[in-house]
Amino acid sequence: MAMSDFVRRHRAGEFSITSLPDGSGVLLDLEREVLLNFNATGAFMLACLAQGLSEDEVVERVWERYAVDPATARADVAQFAEKLLQAIAPG
């Protein structure tokens, strides 16, 4: 699954994404019985991806928000996206 598939499925209402008051969040996929919990950083990246931002755009936002070097931001976003897509993959 590609990130564009995640965005399409999210926009089609296949996922419920909730931000919690402490900055963390959850993604619920009732069809596949998947519930994912995210810390504040993960919830921030999830929200960016759900908006349809590219991985490069998310990297830039993470870099700016958390003041990490660009290489760290890129590695973190790539790892996050890979794990997210694996967790919600159809089948």
N, C-alpha and C positions, 0 to 999 in steps of 0.2 A: 504494500500500500504506500502511496506517495502522500506527501503533506497536502497536496491539492485534494486528494480523496478525503482526508480528515476534514478539511474545510467544507467540502461539499456535503459530507454526512452531517456535520454540525449544523450547517445552514438548513438542511432538510429536517432537522429536529431529531436526529437519531441519538444525540447526546444531550444531557442536561449538565451544564457547567454552572457551579455555584461558587461565588466568592464569599468567604467567611469574614467576620469582623476583624479577626486577628491577621488577615492578609493571606491566610492559607486558602485552599479550595478543594473542591471535589468534582469529579466527572462521573456521571452515572450513565451507563448504557444498559437499559433494562432488557433489550432484546438479547444481548449476549451475557447478561447477568454479570456485568463488570462494574466495580466501584473502585475508583482510583482516588487516593488522597494525595494532596500536594502541599509542600511547605510554601511559604510566601514567595520564594524565588521560582519554584515550579509553577505556582498559580499565576505569577506574572508572565512567565514564558507561555503558558497555556493560553492565557487571555490574548497575548500578542498573536499567537498562531491561529486562534479561533477568529480573530479579526481579518485573517487572510494575509497577514504580513509574511514576507518571504523569510527564509532562515537568515539571510544576510541582514534584513531589517531588524529581526529579533536580536541578532548578535549586537548590532549597533545600540539597540535600546538597553540590553543587558549591560553592555560596556559602559554606557552613560549612567545608568541607574546605580550600578553596584561598584563602579570605579575599579573594575578589574581590567587587566590588559586584554587587548583584542584577541590574542591567541587563546587565552583561558576562556573568554566569552564564547568564542567559536567552538571550542571543544565541548564546553558545557551545553550549549544549545544543540549541537549535533547529537550528543549522547542523550539528552532529554528527548529530542524528536524521535530518535531511533527506539528508545524504550516505550515511548507513548504509542508509536505506530505498532509495535509488537503487541502491546497490551490490548489494543482495540482492533486488531486484525480480524477480518471476517474468517469464519471457519472454525 
